[in-house]
Amino acid sequence: MSTFTGGLVSGIDTGAMISSLVAAAAKPLDVIKNQKATAQDRKDAYDTLGSRLDALGTALASLDTLEEFRSVTGTTSDDSALGITVGGDAVVGRFSIQVDQLAAAAMSVSDGFASRTATGEVATGTLKITVGTTATEITVGSSQSSLDGLAKAINEQVDGVTAYVMETGDATKPYRLVISGDDTGSENAVSIDTSGLDGSTGTIPTMTEVTAAQDAKLEVNGISITSSQNEVSGAIQGVTFNAREVTSSAVTVNVARDTASMTTKMKSVVTAYNSIMSYIRGQKSYNPDENIRGAFVGESQPNSVMQRMQSMMASTFTATGSLSTLSSIGITTEQDGDIALDEDVLHTALTSNFEDVVSLFTTESTGVAASLTTMIEGFTGDTGTVTGRSNSLATQLDTFDERIAAFQDKLDSYRSRMEKQFTNMEIAMSRFQNAQSQLLALMPDTSTSK
């Protein structure tokens, strides 16, 4: 490898000359880099367009089924006594609910014992516990003859109950065995039979029922209903009551359509749609005077997206109800291609023609949500046109990177070749100067001394 001398002999700035030559040779590389930058801008623009189309799909997903489209609110006049949860299919109306009885789980407590750990405190033999209709017999041996041992055996062998030892603070017999049912409702009643225990081997616990298993009892619009749980569903479609306290009078429950929430969902669709349109318009802009050129200038796909979406918004949809156009619910297309929502028209449609509004959006395959979602999938799906163009540009970017790398290698080689040639020139000049000096040294001195 030659060493570049940089004009040390000739005095010429050969480094600057080489840089100029390389810069001139690199002009085509600048063109390639500009082409790559343009392709990158376009790919970024298509990716952004895809994201905005997907955002519209997400907004539509909140309106594509009955449960998601419907929004209802539920309130009670006494939330401390009666809570309420409503689903999308809840029946709208005003209801009178009175809580006559709360559901409860069974609980029994033994008499006191002096120790919780001493074996022999509890009589041995057989303890029978029945939960609902299922009876379980527990063999109480010496290892289970303490309160802790018996509680452990019950927990290991009997489903539907939990046993534990409670400390009361009594001076002589502070420990009591508690057996509690796991579930509320009369069908989960718990009975305890101690007749199989032998009193000669220890004390037979006397179990006293302090709480009986019972159902919740409510009156819904004057009709009595029962439930094994305090969360009561099924009495009114789509409504679940949470009974918290017994009431002396009826609690008023109001279930109403949440038109504000539905309007918000509709506005999200409008916003997402307009975001797509405004973005495409911005990326299509071209102003040669100010050298402004959008990434979509010369691209056909964005025009196709705009045209198809505008056509879809103005089309007639096939729905099971009487409504078939978006304008019938207050969504209209403006001159610039955006859409606008008239909230008053939408509110009127939701309050006077709710089921048909739902049908317009949720009819399978041919409703607004399904039709727009299918179209978006055609743009952004794995084989979608927007996705395909983005992938094509990604391939172009890879090709540009390969061309740039190859061209850069050529430039590096060109620079090395120039440096070698100029170095050889400097060496040749150095040798010439050395030879000249030697010849001059051999010549006679013709100078005349004075």
C-alpha positions as CSV (number, residue, x, y, z in Angstrom):
1,M,0.0,0.0,0.0
2,S,1.4,3.4,-1.0
3,T,1.8,6.3,1.4
4,F,0.2,9.5,0.2
5,T,2.7,12.3,0.4
6,G,0.2,15.1,-0.2
7,G,2.4,17.4,-2.4
8,L,5.4,17.5,-0.1
9,V,7.8,17.5,-3.1
10,S,5.9,19.4,-5.7
11,G,4.3,21.9,-3.4
12,I,1.0,21.3,-5.1
13,D,-2.1,20.8,-2.8
14,T,-2.8,17.3,-4.3
15,G,-5.1,16.4,-1.4
16,A,-7.4,19.2,-2.4
17,M,-7.2,18.2,-6.0
18,I,-8.1,14.6,-5.1
19,S,-11.0,15.7,-2.9
20,S,-12.3,17.8,-5.8
21,L,-12.0,14.9,-8.3
22,V,-13.7,12.5,-5.8
23,A,-16.5,15.1,-5.2
24,A,-17.1,15.4,-8.9
25,A,-17.2,11.6,-9.3
26,A,-19.7,11.4,-6.3
27,K,-22.4,13.5,-8.0
28,P,-24.4,10.4,-9.1
29,L,-24.2,9.2,-5.5
30,D,-26.0,12.4,-4.4
31,V,-28.7,11.6,-6.9
32,I,-29.2,8.1,-5.5
33,K,-29.3,9.5,-1.9
34,N,-32.0,12.0,-2.9
35,Q,-33.9,9.2,-4.6
36,K,-33.6,7.2,-1.4
37,A,-34.8,10.1,0.7
38,T,-37.8,10.5,-1.5
39,A,-38.7,6.8,-1.2
40,Q,-38.2,7.0,2.6
41,D,-40.6,10.0,2.8
42,R,-43.1,8.1,0.8
43,K,-42.8,4.9,2.9
44,D,-43.2,7.0,6.1
45,A,-46.3,8.6,4.6
46,Y,-47.8,5.3,3.6
47,D,-47.1,3.9,7.1
48,T,-48.8,7.0,8.7
49,L,-51.8,6.6,6.3
50,G,-52.0,2.9,7.3
51,S,-52.0,3.9,11.0
52,R,-54.8,6.4,10.5
53,L,-56.8,3.9,8.6
54,D,-56.4,1.4,11.4
55,A,-57.4,4.1,13.9
56,L,-60.7,4.4,11.9
57,G,-61.1,0.7,12.2
58,T,-60.7,0.8,15.9
59,A,-63.3,3.6,16.2
60,L,-65.7,1.5,14.1
61,A,-65.1,-1.6,16.3
62,S,-66.9,0.2,19.1
63,L,-70.0,0.4,17.0
64,D,-70.0,-2.9,15.1
65,T,-72.2,-5.0,17.5
66,L,-75.3,-4.5,19.4
67,E,-73.6,-4.8,22.8
68,E,-70.8,-2.4,21.8
69,F,-73.1,0.1,20.1
70,R,-75.6,0.3,22.8
71,S,-74.7,2.4,25.8
72,V,-77.0,2.6,28.8
73,T,-76.8,4.1,32.2
74,G,-78.3,2.8,35.4
75,T,-79.0,4.8,38.6
76,T,-80.7,4.0,41.9
77,S,-82.3,6.3,44.4
78,D,-80.4,4.6,47.3
79,D,-77.0,3.2,46.1
80,S,-76.1,2.2,49.7
81,A,-78.9,-0.2,49.8
82,L,-79.1,-1.3,46.2
83,G,-76.3,-1.1,43.6
84,I,-76.8,-1.6,39.8
85,T,-74.8,-2.8,36.9
86,V,-76.2,-2.5,33.3
87,G,-75.1,-4.2,30.1
88,G,-75.5,-3.1,26.5
89,D,-78.7,-5.1,26.1
90,A,-80.4,-3.7,29.2
91,V,-84.1,-2.9,29.0
92,V,-84.7,0.8,29.2
93,G,-87.2,1.8,31.8
94,R,-88.0,2.8,35.4
95,F,-88.3,0.1,38.0
96,S,-89.2,-0.2,41.7
97,I,-87.1,-2.6,43.8
98,Q,-87.5,-3.5,47.4
99,V,-85.0,-5.6,49.3
100,D,-86.8,-7.8,51.8
101,Q,-83.9,-10.1,52.8
102,L,-80.2,-10.4,52.0
103,A,-78.6,-13.7,51.0
104,A,-76.4,-15.2,53.7
105,A,-74.0,-18.1,54.2
106,A,-74.4,-20.5,57.1
107,M,-72.2,-20.1,60.2
108,S,-71.9,-22.2,63.3
109,V,-69.7,-21.6,66.4
110,S,-68.7,-24.1,69.1
111,D,-68.7,-23.6,72.8
112,G,-65.4,-22.6,74.4
113,F,-62.2,-24.6,74.8
114,A,-59.2,-24.0,77.0
115,S,-56.6,-24.8,74.3
116,R,-56.5,-24.8,70.6
117,T,-53.5,-27.0,70.1
118,A,-53.7,-29.6,72.9
119,T,-54.7,-33.1,71.6
120,G,-57.4,-34.9,73.5
121,E,-59.5,-31.7,73.9
122,V,-61.9,-32.7,71.2
123,A,-63.7,-36.1,71.3
124,T,-62.6,-38.7,68.7
125,G,-64.9,-40.6,66.4
126,T,-66.9,-39.5,63.4
127,L,-68.0,-35.9,62.6
128,K,-70.6,-35.6,59.8
129,I,-71.0,-32.3,57.9
130,T,-73.6,-31.8,55.2
131,V,-73.4,-28.9,52.7
132,G,-76.6,-28.7,50.7
133,T,-77.3,-32.3,49.9
134,T,-73.7,-33.5,50.1
135,A,-72.6,-35.2,53.3
136,T,-69.0,-35.8,54.3
137,E,-67.9,-37.9,57.3
138,I,-64.6,-37.0,58.9
139,T,-62.7,-39.5,61.1
140,V,-61.4,-37.7,64.1
141,G,-58.4,-39.5,65.5
142,S,-55.9,-38.4,68.1
143,S,-54.1,-36.1,65.6
144,Q,-57.4,-34.3,64.9
145,S,-58.5,-34.1,68.6
146,S,-57.3,-30.5,69.0
147,L,-59.3,-27.5,67.7
148,D,-56.6,-26.7,65.2
149,G,-56.3,-30.3,64.1
150,L,-60.1,-30.6,63.6
151,A,-60.2,-27.3,61.7
152,K,-57.5,-28.5,59.4
153,A,-59.2,-31.8,58.8
154,I,-62.5,-30.1,57.9
155,N,-60.8,-27.7,55.5
156,E,-59.0,-30.6,53.8
157,Q,-61.9,-33.0,53.5
158,V,-65.1,-30.9,53.2
159,D,-66.0,-28.8,50.1
160,G,-68.1,-25.7,50.6
161,V,-67.1,-24.8,54.1
162,T,-64.2,-23.1,55.8
163,A,-63.2,-23.9,59.4
164,Y,-61.0,-21.8,61.7
165,V,-60.4,-21.2,65.4
166,M,-61.5,-17.9,66.9
167,E,-60.0,-16.5,70.1
168,T,-62.6,-14.6,72.2
169,G,-60.5,-13.4,75.1
170,D,-62.5,-15.4,77.7
171,A,-60.4,-16.0,80.8
172,T,-60.8,-19.8,81.0
173,K,-62.1,-21.0,77.6
174,P,-61.1,-18.5,74.9
175,Y,-61.1,-20.7,71.9
176,R,-64.0,-21.6,69.7
177,L,-64.3,-23.6,66.4
178,V,-66.1,-21.7,63.6
179,I,-67.5,-23.5,60.6
180,S,-68.7,-21.1,57.8
181,G,-70.3,-21.9,54.5
182,D,-68.5,-20.7,51.5
183,D,-71.6,-19.8,49.5
184,T,-74.8,-17.9,50.2
185,G,-78.3,-19.2,49.6
186,S,-80.6,-21.8,51.2
187,E,-79.3,-24.5,48.8
188,N,-75.9,-24.2,50.6
189,A,-77.2,-24.8,54.1
190,V,-74.7,-26.5,56.4
191,S,-75.6,-29.0,59.1
192,I,-73.2,-30.5,61.6
193,D,-73.8,-33.9,63.2
194,T,-71.6,-34.6,66.3
195,S,-73.5,-37.8,67.3
196,G,-70.6,-40.0,66.0
197,L,-68.1,-38.5,68.5
198,D,-67.2,-40.3,71.7
199,G,-67.5,-38.1,74.7
200,S,-65.2,-40.4,76.8
201,T,-62.2,-39.4,74.7
202,G,-62.6,-35.7,74.9
203,T,-65.2,-32.9,74.8
204,I,-67.9,-33.1,72.1
205,P,-68.2,-29.5,70.7
206,T,-71.6,-28.0,71.0
207,M,-72.2,-26.3,67.6
208,T,-74.6,-23.4,67.6
209,E,-75.9,-22.0,64.3
210,V,-75.4,-18.2,64.5
211,T,-76.3,-17.5,60.9
212,A,-78.6,-19.6,58.7
213,A,-78.0,-20.0,55.0
214,Q,-80.7,-18.0,53.2
215,D,-81.7,-16.6,49.8
216,A,-82.0,-12.9,48.9
217,K,-85.6,-11.8,48.5
218,L,-86.5,-8.8,46.4
219,E,-89.7,-7.3,45.0
220,V,-89.3,-6.1,41.4
221,N,-92.2,-3.9,40.4
222,G,-94.2,-5.8,43.0
223,I,-93.2,-9.3,41.9
224,S,-91.3,-11.4,44.4
225,I,-88.0,-13.0,43.3
226,T,-85.4,-15.0,45.2
227,S,-81.7,-15.5,44.5
228,S,-79.0,-17.5,46.2
229,Q,-76.7,-14.5,45.9
230,N,-77.0,-10.8,46.7
231,E,-76.0,-10.1,43.1
232,V,-79.3,-10.7,41.3
233,S,-79.5,-11.0,37.5
234,G,-82.2,-12.1,35.2
235,A,-85.0,-10.3,36.8
236,I,-84.6,-7.5,34.3
237,Q,-82.8,-8.1,31.0
238,G,-79.3,-6.7,31.0
239,V,-79.5,-5.5,34.6
240,T,-77.7,-6.9,37.7
241,F,-78.8,-5.7,41.1
242,N,-76.4,-5.8,44.1
243,A,-78.5,-6.0,47.3
244,R,-76.6,-4.4,50.2
245,E,-79.2,-3.6,52.8
246,V,-82.8,-4.6,53.6
247,T,-85.1,-1.7,52.7
248,S,-88.3,-0.6,54.3
249,S,-89.5,0.9,51.1
250,A,-88.9,0.5,47.4
251,V,-85.7,1.9,45.7
252,T,-86.2,3.5,42.3
253,V,-84.0,2.2,39.6
254,N,-83.7,4.2,36.3
255,V,-82.2,2.6,33.2
256,A,-81.8,5.0,30.3
257,R,-79.9,5.1,27.0
258,D,-76.6,7.0,27.2
259,T,-76.9,9.0,24.1
260,A,-74.0,11.2,25.1
261,S,-71.7,8.1,25.1
262,M,-73.0,7.0,21.8
263,T,-72.5,10.4,20.3
264,T,-68.9,10.4,21.6
265,K,-68.3,7.1,19.8
266,M,-69.8,8.5,16.6
267,K,-67.6,11.6,16.9
268,S,-64.6,9.4,17.2
269,V,-65.4,7.8,13.8
270,V,-65.8,11.2,12.3
271,T,-62.5,12.5,13.7
272,A,-60.6,9.3,12.5
273,Y,-62.1,9.6,9.0
274,N,-61.3,13.3,8.7
275,S,-57.7,12.6,9.9
276,I,-57.2,10.3,7.0
277,M,-58.7,12.8,4.5
278,S,-56.7,15.8,5.7
279,Y,-53.5,13.8,5.8
280,I,-53.9,12.7,2.2
281,R,-54.7,16.2,1.1
282,G,-51.6,17.5,2.8
283,Q,-49.3,14.9,1.3
284,K,-50.7,15.5,-2.2
285,S,-49.9,19.3,-2.1
286,Y,-47.4,20.7,-4.5
287,N,-46.1,24.3,-4.6
288,P,-43.1,24.8,-7.0
289,D,-42.7,28.4,-6.0
290,E,-42.1,27.4,-2.3
291,N,-40.5,24.1,-3.3
292,I,-43.2,22.2,-1.4
293,R,-43.8,18.7,-2.7
294,G,-45.9,16.2,-0.6
295,A,-44.9,12.6,-0.4
296,F,-48.0,11.5,-2.3
297,V,-47.4,13.6,-5.3
298,G,-47.4,11.3,-8.3
299,E,-48.8,8.4,-6.2
300,S,-52.1,6.8,-7.3
301,Q,-53.0,4.8,-4.2
302,P,-53.9,7.7,-1.9
303,N,-56.3,9.1,-4.6
304,S,-57.9,5.6,-4.7
305,V,-58.2,5.6,-0.9
306,M,-59.9,9.0,-0.9
307,Q,-62.3,8.2,-3.7
308,R,-63.4,4.9,-2.4
309,M,-63.9,6.2,1.1
310,Q,-65.9,9.2,-0.1
311,S,-68.0,7.0,-2.3
312,M,-68.6,4.6,0.7
313,M,-69.7,7.5,3.0
314,A,-72.3,8.6,0.4
315,S,-73.5,5.2,-0.5
316,T,-76.8,3.4,0.5
317,F,-76.2,0.6,3.0
318,T,-78.3,-2.6,3.2
319,A,-79.6,-2.8,6.8
320,T,-82.4,-4.7,8.5
321,G,-84.0,-1.4,9.7
322,S,-85.5,1.5,7.8
323,L,-82.4,3.7,7.8
324,S,-79.9,3.2,5.0
325,T,-77.7,6.3,4.7
326,L,-75.3,8.1,7.0
327,S,-77.1,11.4,6.3
328,S,-80.2,10.0,8.0
329,I,-78.3,10.1,11.3
330,G,-76.6,13.4,10.7
331,I,-73.3,12.5,9.0
332,T,-72.8,14.4,5.8
333,T,-69.8,15.0,3.4
334,E,-68.5,18.5,3.2
335,Q,-66.9,20.2,0.1
336,D,-63.3,19.4,1.1
337,G,-64.1,15.7,1.5
338,D,-64.3,15.7,5.3
339,I,-67.5,14.6,7.0
340,A,-69.5,16.4,9.6
341,L,-71.8,15.2,12.4
342,D,-75.0,17.1,13.2
343,E,-75.4,16.0,16.9
344,D,-79.1,17.2,17.0
345,V,-80.0,15.0,14.1
346,L,-78.1,12.1,15.7
347,H,-79.8,12.6,19.0
348,T,-83.2,12.6,17.4
349,A,-82.5,9.4,15.6
350,L,-81.2,7.7,18.8
351,T,-84.2,8.7,20.8
352,S,-86.9,8.1,18.3
353,N,-85.5,5.4,16.0
354,F,-82.8,3.7,18.1
355,E,-83.1,0.1,16.8
356,D,-82.8,1.3,13.2
357,V,-79.7,3.3,14.0
358,V,-78.2,0.2,15.6
359,S,-79.2,-1.8,12.5
360,L,-77.6,0.7,10.1
361,F,-74.2,0.2,11.8
362,T,-74.3,-3.4,13.0
363,T,-76.0,-5.3,10.1
364,E,-73.6,-8.1,9.3
365,S,-71.5,-7.7,6.1
366,T,-73.6,-4.8,4.7
367,G,-73.9,-2.4,7.6
368,V,-71.8,0.7,8.0
369,A,-69.2,-0.8,10.4
370,A,-68.8,-4.0,8.4
371,S,-68.6,-2.3,5.0
372,L,-66.0,0.3,6.2
373,T,-64.0,-2.3,8.1
374,T,-63.9,-4.6,5.0
375,M,-62.7,-1.6,2.9
376,I,-60.0,-0.7,5.4
377,E,-58.8,-4.3,5.5
378,G,-58.4,-4.0,1.7
379,F,-56.1,-1.1,2.3
380,T,-54.1,-2.2,5.4
381,G,-54.4,-5.9,5.6
382,D,-51.5,-8.2,4.7
383,T,-52.4,-8.1,1.0
384,G,-53.9,-4.5,1.2
385,T,-52.9,-1.9,-1.4
386,V,-51.5,0.5,1.1
387,T,-49.5,-2.2,2.8
388,G,-48.3,-3.5,-0.6
389,R,-47.1,0.0,-1.6
390,S,-45.3,0.4,1.7
391,N,-43.6,-3.0,1.3
392,S,-42.6,-2.1,-2.3
393,L,-41.0,1.1,-1.1
394,A,-39.2,-0.9,1.7
395,T,-37.7,-3.1,-1.1
396,Q,-36.7,0.0,-3.0
397,L,-34.9,1.4,0.1
398,D,-33.0,-1.9,0.4
399,T,-31.9,-1.6,-3.2
400,F,-30.9,2.0,-2.7
401,D,-28.8,1.0,0.3
402,E,-27.0,-1.6,-1.8
403,R,-26.4,0.8,-4.7
404,I,-25.1,3.5,-2.3
405,A,-22.7,1.0,-0.6
406,A,-21.5,-0.3,-4.0
407,F,-20.9,3.3,-5.3
408,Q,-19.1,4.2,-2.1
409,D,-16.8,1.3,-2.6
410,K,-16.1,2.6,-6.1
411,L,-15.4,6.1,-4.8
412,D,-13.0,4.7,-2.1
413,S,-11.2,2.7,-4.8
414,Y,-11.0,5.8,-7.0
415,R,-9.6,7.9,-4.2
416,S,-7.0,5.2,-3.4
417,R,-6.0,5.1,-7.1
418,M,-5.7,8.9,-7.3
419,E,-3.6,9.0,-4.1
420,K,-1.3,6.3,-5.5
421,Q,-0.9,8.1,-8.8
422,F,-0.1,11.5,-7.2
423,T,2.2,9.7,-4.7
424,N,4.1,8.1,-7.6
425,M,4.3,11.6,-9.2
426,E,5.8,13.0,-6.0
427,I,8.3,10.2,-5.8
428,A,9.3,10.7,-9.5
429,M,9.8,14.4,-8.9
430,S,11.8,13.7,-5.8
431,R,14.1,11.4,-7.8
432,F,14.4,14.0,-10.6
433,Q,15.4,16.6,-8.1
434,N,18.0,14.3,-6.5
435,A,19.5,13.5,-10.0
436,Q,19.6,17.2,-10.8
437,S,21.4,17.9,-7.6
438,Q,24.0,15.2,-8.3
439,L,24.6,16.5,-11.8
440,L,25.1,20.0,-10.6
441,A,27.6,18.7,-8.1
442,L,29.7,17.1,-10.8
443,M,29.9,20.2,-13.0
444,P,33.1,22.5,-12.6
445,D,32.7,25.6,-10.7
446,T,32.7,28.4,-13.3
447,S,32.3,31.2,-10.9
448,T,35.0,33.9,-10.9
449,S,36.4,34.8,-7.5
450,K,37.3,38.5,-6.9
